Amino acid sequence: MDIIAYAGVNGVDENGKEIKSSLFMTNTKKYHAGSRFDYLTGYLKEFTAENLQEAIKEAVRLQEEHEGIKAVDYQTQAETHKVVERTYEELKEEIKSIAEAMFENDQGAEYKRIVEEHVGKGKGVQDTTPSQRQLLELILVDLKA
C-alpha cells in the first residue's frame, strides 16, 4: 500500500456548495495516516486525484534531488527486469556446460545428485523432454547455487 490517508470533510460554502475535502497523509492524535513516500506532503487542502498525483510527483522529485537517485516508471522497470525464457535446447546446453566444469573439478557426484533430485534416480538431463523445460530451469538454479 502506498498511501494511507484521512479525508477531512470541509462542509459547504456560504452559497451551500460543497467544499472539497482535505486529505491528511500523516498521523495525528485523531487518525492513522502515512505513506511510503518519504517526501510526500502531509496535507492537501483540496483533495482531488490530480492534486494527489502532483503531490506524489513532487515527492518523487524531492527524493531524487535529496538522495541522488533516479526514479523510473512502472513500464521502464518492467522492461528492465524482463525475463527472457530460454528454449529447452538452450537450457540443456547451459546445463551441459556446467556439468563439464563440475566433472573437471571433481564435483561429478554433486552434479548427479542435483540432477537425480529433479528427474529421478538413475536418470539424467538427456531423459527429459521439451515439456519439462521448467524442470531444467530448476536444475540450473540448483547447479548455480
N, C-alpha and C positions, 0 to 999 in steps of 0.2 A: 504494500500500500504506500503510495507516495505522499498523500496529504490526509490528515485528519483535521477537519475544520468545524467550526461552530458558526452557523449563520445567525446573526443577530437581527431581529425584526426592528425596523425603524419607524413603523407606523405610517401615518398619512400626512400630507402637507395641508396647508390652510384651505385648499380647494377640494380636499377629500381624495386626492390622487395618492395612490400608494407610493411610498418612498422605498427604493430598492434596499434590500437587506445589506448589511455589512458582513464581512467574513473575517473571523478571527482564526489565526493559524498558530497561536502559541498558547501554552497552558495559562490558566488563571485559576483563582480560587473557586470559580463557578463552573468551569468546564475543562475537559481534556481536549487538547488540540496539539498538533505538531506536524512535522514534515521531514522527509529525508533530505530536503534541500537546505543546506546549512545557511545560505544567504537569502532565503525567502523572507520577504516582509512578513511581519506578524499580523498585519491588519490591512484589509481592503475596505475603504469607506463605502464603495459601491460595488456589490458583488454581481459581476456578470462573467460569463465564460471568457469573453475577450479580455477583461481585466485580470482574471486569474491566469490566462495564458501569458499575458505580458509580464505579470509578476514572476512566473516561472522562468521565462526567457531572461529576465533581468537577474534572477538568482543564479542561473547557469552562467551568464556573462560575468557576474561578480566572482563566482567561484573560479572561472578560467583566469580572471585577472589576478586574484589574490593568491591562487595556488599554482599558477603556471601550467594549468592543464589545458587540453583541447577536447571539448565535448564533441560527440558525434550523435547524429540522429539514429533512430532505430534501423532504417534501411542501410545506412553505411555500416553499422555494427553487424547486421545480418550478413552483408556481403563479405565483410572482413573475416567472419567466423564460419563462412560457408563450408560445409563438409562435402568433399568430393568423394563419392563412393568408387572404390576400386573394383575392377572386374574380378571374377573368380580366378582367371589366369594370372592377373597381376598379383593377387594375394598369394597364390601358390608360388610364384616366382620370388616374392619377398620372403616367404617362409623358407624356401629352399636356400636363399642367400644366408639367412640367419642360421639355418641348420648346418650349412657348410662351415661357418665360422665357429659354431659351438663344437662341432666334431673336431675341428683343428685345435681347439683349446681344451680338449679332454672334457667336454661338457655334453657328450652324446647321450649319456644316461638321463641327464636333466631334460634334454630336448625330447627324448622318447617319453619320459614321464608326463611332461606337459601335453604332448600331442595325444597320448593314450587317455589322459584325463578327459579329453574332449570327444575323441572319436571311438574310444573303446580299446580294451586290452588287445594287443597284437595287431592293431590297425594303425595306419598312418595317413598322412595328408593325401596320398595317392588313392585312398579308399573313399574319399569324399566326392560329392557331385556338385555341379554348379548351384543347385538349390540350397546347398549348405554354405553359401558364401559368408553368412553371418557367423557361422561356426569358425571359419578361418579367421575372421576378424578377432574373435575371442582368443584364438590360439596366438595370434600375433601380439595381442595386448599382453598375454602372459609371458611370451617369449621375450618381449622387450623389457618387461619388469625384471 
